[in-house]
Amino acid sequence: MATPKNATVKKAPVRKVAARKATKAPVSKNDEFSLKESAEKAVNIYLGVIGMGYDRVQENLDSARKDNEKRMKDLEKRGARLRKELGKNIDKLEAPEFDEIVEDVKGQFSKLQDQLEDVVENMREKLTPAKAA
């Protein structure tokens, strides 16, 4: 049956429930034992979670150590190959003779000395009082 949009719906009156008085049930030994047993189970579960977490961390560490050893061996092999390649390439390089290096350095020092002498001479001229004409 369809109801019009503005129709009011009647609600059933709310019944009040009489409050019951709490009665203390005698605690039996079975209830105490189950409470103790439940507490022990909860502690065991908590410790189990910690233990499993520890086991996982230990497994991850062991796995990482094994992987690390493998990586180190691979890196060592690659380093040995690269060392051989570099040794071959270094032999191919031509290094300048020591005497050539010494001559280049002497030339650079003489240029530097000339530049410093020019700077000192200019400073002397600027600091010397001008003679009156």
C-alpha positions in Angstrom: 0.0 0.0 0.0 1.4 3.4 -1.0 1.5 6.2 1.5 1.2 9.8 0.5 4.4 11.9 1.0 3.1 14.1 3.7 1.4 11.3 5.7 2.7 10.7 9.2 3.8 7.4 10.4 2.6 6.3 13.8 5.2 4.8 16.0 4.6 2.1 18.6 5.0 3.4 22.2 8.4 2.5 23.8 8.1 0.0 26.6 10.2 0.5 29.6 12.1 -2.6 30.8 12.3 -3.0 34.4 15.9 -3.1 35.7 17.0 -6.4 36.9 18.9 -6.8 40.1 22.3 -8.2 39.6 22.9 -11.3 41.5 26.2 -12.6 42.4 26.7 -16.0 41.1 29.1 -18.1 43.1 32.5 -18.5 41.5 33.3 -22.0 40.9 36.7 -23.6 40.6 36.0 -24.3 36.9 35.5 -20.5 36.3 38.7 -19.6 38.0 40.6 -22.2 36.1 39.2 -21.0 32.7 40.1 -17.4 33.6 43.7 -18.5 34.4 43.8 -20.6 31.3 42.6 -17.7 29.1 45.2 -15.4 30.6 47.9 -18.0 29.9 46.7 -18.4 26.3 46.8 -14.6 25.8 50.3 -14.4 27.2 51.4 -17.3 25.0 49.8 -15.7 21.9 51.6 -12.4 22.7 54.9 -14.2 23.1 54.2 -16.2 20.0 53.9 -13.0 18.0 57.2 -11.7 19.4 58.9 -15.0 18.7 57.6 -15.2 15.1 58.8 -11.6 14.5 62.2 -12.5 15.8 62.3 -15.6 13.6 61.5 -13.6 10.5 64.2 -11.0 11.3 66.7 -13.8 11.8 65.7 -15.4 8.5 66.1 -12.0 6.7 69.5 -11.5 8.2 70.7 -15.0 7.2 69.4 -14.4 3.7 71.0 -11.0 3.5 74.3 -12.5 4.6 74.2 -15.2 2.0 73.3 -12.7 -0.7 76.0 -10.4 0.5 78.7 -13.2 0.2 77.5 -13.9 -3.3 77.6 -10.2 -4.2 81.1 -9.8 -2.8 82.4 -12.8 -4.9 80.8 -11.2 -8.0 82.3 -7.8 -7.2 85.7 -9.4 -6.6 85.6 -11.2 -10.0 84.5 -8.0 -11.8 87.3 -6.1 -10.1 89.9 -8.6 -11.2 88.7 -8.4 -14.8 88.7 -4.6 -14.7 92.1 -4.6 -13.2 93.5 -6.6 -16.1 91.7 -4.3 -18.6 93.2 -1.2 -16.9 96.6 -2.8 -16.8 96.5 -3.3 -20.6 95.2 0.2 -21.2 97.9 1.8 -19.0 100.6 0.0 -20.9 99.3 1.6 -24.1 99.4 5.1 -22.6 102.5 7.2 -23.3 103.7 9.1 -20.3 105.8 12.3 -20.8 109.4 12.0 -19.8 110.4 13.4 -16.5 112.8 16.0 -18.1 109.9 17.3 -20.2 107.8 17.8 -17.1 110.6 19.6 -15.3 111.1 22.0 -18.2 107.4 22.8 -18.4 107.3 23.5 -14.6 110.4 25.8 -14.9 108.7 27.7 -17.7 105.5 28.2 -15.7 107.6 29.4 -12.7 109.5 31.9 -14.7 106.2 33.3 -16.1 104.8 33.6 -12.6 108.0 35.3 -11.4 107.8 37.9 -14.2 104.2 38.6 -13.4 105.0 39.1 -9.7 107.9 41.4 -10.5 105.6 43.5 -12.6 103.0 43.7 -9.8 105.7 44.7 -7.2 107.1 47.4 -9.6 103.6 48.9 -10.1 102.9 48.9 -6.4 106.3 50.6 -5.8 105.4 53.3 -8.3 102.0 53.9 -6.7 103.3 54.0 -3.1 106.3 56.3 -3.9 105.4 59.9 -3.3 105.3 61.9 -6.5 108.1 64.4 -6.9 107.0 68.0 -7.3 107.8 69.4 -10.7 
